[in-house]
Amino acid sequence: MLTPRRCEGRKADGSACGMPPLRESRFCLSHDPEHAEAAQEARRLGGQRRKREGMLAGAYEFDGLHNSEDLKRLLDIAAYDALALDNSVARVRTLIALVEAGKKLFETTELEERLAQVESVMEARLKAGVGGKR
């Protein structure tokens, strides 16, 4: 059995890196001296992305997709942005796609609500001993 190769670099705390090394290298991208500029650029871009995410989350009052309310919020944002576009075939297609996505979301949300109602009725009946096994 082959043992996977590991980067020979060290983390800031002195522990072993553990990432797979680049081909024909003993180091991963972060630790390979020949790729120091590329690694620095990747870190810079990652920082910019996190900063941009924070700005957008605040501007749009959006904190990710965690539940159906988050999905509704994102659909709202997309709809407002699409409505603000100049009239075009692409805009119409985008609006149609938003309607379809919204329809599916509403159907799913309605089914979840109805299922929760059925479950609560069944739970109440089981607790009361109505409709149980005979």
GUVONU-952853 format. One line per field, with one value per residue (C-alpha): residue number from 1; residue in one letter; x negated, y, z. Coordinates in Angstrom, 1 decimal. Each point is the difference from the previous one (the first is absolute). Layout:
% GUVONU-952853
n (NUM, ...)
res (A, ...)
c1 (X, ...)
c2 (Y, ...)
c3 (Z, ...)
% end
This chain:
% GUVONU-952853
n (1, 2, 3, 4, 5, 6, 7, 8, 9, 10, 11, 12, 13, 14, 15, 16, 17, 18, 19, 20, 21, 22, 23, 24, 25, 26, 27, 28, 29, 30, 31, 32, 33, 34, 35, 36, 37, 38, 39, 40, 41, 42, 43, 44, 45, 46, 47, 48, 49, 50, 51, 52, 53, 54, 55, 56, 57, 58, 59, 60, 61, 62, 63, 64, 65, 66, 67, 68, 69, 70, 71, 72, 73, 74, 75, 76, 77, 78, 79, 80, 81, 82, 83, 84, 85, 86, 87, 88, 89, 90, 91, 92, 93, 94, 95, 96, 97, 98, 99, 100, 101, 102, 103, 104, 105, 106, 107, 108, 109, 110, 111, 112, 113, 114, 115, 116, 117, 118, 119, 120, 121, 122, 123, 124, 125, 126, 127, 128, 129, 130, 131, 132, 133, 134)
res (M, L, T, P, R, R, C, E, G, R, K, A, D, G, S, A, C, G, M, P, P, L, R, E, S, R, F, C, L, S, H, D, P, E, H, A, E, A, A, Q, E, A, R, R, L, G, G, Q, R, R, K, R, E, G, M, L, A, G, A, Y, E, F, D, G, L, H, N, S, E, D, L, K, R, L, L, D, I, A, A, Y, D, A, L, A, L, D, N, S, V, A, R, V, R, T, L, I, A, L, V, E, A, G, K, K, L, F, E, T, T, E, L, E, E, R, L, A, Q, V, E, S, V, M, E, A, R, L, K, A, G, V, G, G, K, R)
c1 (0.0, -1.3, -0.2, 1.2, -2.7, 0.2, -1.4, -3.3, 0.8, 1.0, 2.9, -0.5, 0.3, -2.7, 2.2, -0.2, 2.0, 1.5, 1.4, -0.8, -3.1, 0.0, -1.1, -3.8, -0.3, -0.4, 2.3, 3.6, 0.9, -0.2, -3.5, -1.7, -2.6, 0.3, 3.7, -0.2, 1.4, 3.0, 0.7, -0.1, 2.4, 2.3, 0.0, 0.7, 2.9, 1.5, -0.1, 1.6, 2.8, 0.7, 0.1, 2.3, 2.3, 0.3, 0.8, 2.6, 1.6, 0.5, 1.2, 2.5, 0.8, -0.9, -1.9, 0.0, 2.4, 1.0, 3.8, 2.9, 0.2, -3.6, 0.9, 3.0, -2.3, -2.5, 2.8, 1.2, -3.4, -0.4, 3.5, -0.8, -3.3, 1.7, 2.8, -2.6, -1.6, 0.7, 2.8, -1.6, 0.6, -2.6, 2.0, 3.3, -1.7, -1.4, 3.4, 1.6, -2.7, 0.6, 3.8, -0.7, -2.4, 2.5, 2.8, -2.1, -1.0, 3.6, 1.2, -2.7, 0.7, 3.8, -0.6, -2.3, 2.6, 2.8, -2.2, -0.7, 3.7, 0.7, -2.8, 1.3, 3.5, -1.3, -2.2, 2.9, 2.1, -2.7, -0.4, 3.8, 0.1, 2.3, -0.7, -2.7, -0.6, 2.9)
c2 (0.0, 3.4, 2.8, 3.3, 2.7, 2.9, 3.5, 0.4, 3.6, 1.2, 2.0, 3.2, -1.9, -2.4, -3.0, -2.0, 1.4, -3.4, 1.3, -2.0, 1.5, 1.3, -2.4, -0.4, 2.0, -0.7, 3.0, 1.0, 3.3, 2.0, -1.3, -0.4, 2.8, -0.2, 1.0, 2.6, 2.8, -2.2, -1.0, 3.7, 1.0, -2.9, 1.3, 3.6, -1.1, -2.1, 3.0, 2.2, -2.6, -0.2, 3.8, 0.2, -2.7, 2.0, 3.2, -1.7, -1.8, 3.4, 1.8, -2.7, -1.1, -3.5, -2.5, -3.1, -2.8, -1.7, -0.3, 0.8, 3.6, 0.5, -1.5, 2.4, 2.9, -0.9, -0.4, 3.5, 1.4, -1.7, 1.2, 3.6, -0.1, -1.7, 2.6, 2.8, -1.4, 1.5, -1.9, -2.9, -3.7, -0.8, 2.0, -1.7, -3.4, 0.9, 1.2, -3.3, -2.0, 2.0, -0.7, -3.7, 0.0, 1.9, -2.3, -3.1, 1.7, 0.9, -3.5, -1.5, 2.4, -0.7, -3.8, 0.4, 2.0, -2.5, -2.9, 1.7, 0.4, -3.7, -1.0, 2.1, -1.4, -3.6, 0.6, 1.4, -3.0, -2.5, 1.7, -0.1, -3.6, 0.6, -1.9, -2.1, -3.8, -2.2)
c3 (0.0, -0.9, 2.5, -1.3, -0.4, 2.4, -0.2, 1.8, 1.0, 3.5, 1.1, 2.0, 3.2, -1.0, -0.7, -3.2, -2.9, -1.1, -3.4, -3.1, -1.8, -3.5, -2.7, -0.1, 3.2, 3.7, 0.9, -0.5, -1.7, 3.2, 1.0, -3.4, -0.4, -3.8, 0.4, 2.7, -2.2, -1.1, 3.6, 1.1, -2.8, 1.0, 3.6, -1.1, -2.2, 2.8, 2.3, -2.6, -0.5, 3.7, 0.3, -3.1, 1.6, 3.2, -1.9, -2.1, 3.0, 1.6, -3.1, -0.9, 3.6, -1.1, 2.1, -2.1, -0.9, 3.2, -0.3, -2.3, 1.2, -1.2, -3.4, -0.2, 0.9, -2.8, -2.5, 1.0, -0.6, -3.3, -1.1, 0.9, -1.9, -3.0, -0.1, 0.0, -3.1, -3.5, -1.8, -1.9, -0.8, 2.7, 2.6, -0.9, 0.2, 3.4, 1.3, -1.3, 1.8, 3.2, -0.3, -0.4, 3.0, 2.1, -0.9, 1.0, 3.3, 0.8, -0.8, 2.2, 2.8, -0.2, 0.1, 3.0, 1.8, -0.8, 1.0, 3.4, 0.5, -0.8, 2.3, 2.9, -0.4, -0.1, 3.0, 1.9, -0.9, 1.0, 3.3, 0.6, -1.0, -3.0, -3.2, 1.7, -0.4, 1.1)
% end
